[in-house]
Amino acid sequence: MTSTHMTSRPLSILIDTNVFIARLDKNDTTHTQVIAISKKIPENSVLYTTNQIISESLTVAAQKLGKNTAITLLRELLSGDVTIIHVDEHIFSKSLSLFKKIRSKNVSFADCTSFVVLKQYNIDAVFTFDQHFRQQGFKLLNDLI
């Protein structure tokens, strides 16, 4: 017996800073990968980021690509295509604990916050090129599509 109508829930994706920057910076080594992967994201996917990732992205964009580019990025992020998860006291507290536990000096506090958000919101994958996410047991988007 086969089902003629299979429904699957939309793919939920957390977008990391390096993706926002690489998309804007044609000289970034992952720019073409970001564009290619972006085209493969299923239409019904739900995209997330955090206010902390936005803060980091705007700072890096302003320093690397100029203030006008950072403001353009901000407008895009506030357009509503990406749901912004605000880091509250609970997430912040869990992120602090995790940051203290992880011994690697290369895992940032922002990454720890993303790890907590991924778990708390049960997000399927993270769109990033940061291998720390895979090392922490999370699925990278380019592994799924």
Secondary structure, DSSP 8 states (H G I E B T S, - for coil): ---S-------EEEE-HHHHHHHH-TTSTTHHHHHHHHHHS-TT-EEEEEHHHHHHHHHHHHHHH-HHHHHHHHHHHTTSSSEEE---HHHHHHHHHHHHH---TTS-HHHHHHHHHHHHTT-SEEE---THHHHTT--BHHHH-
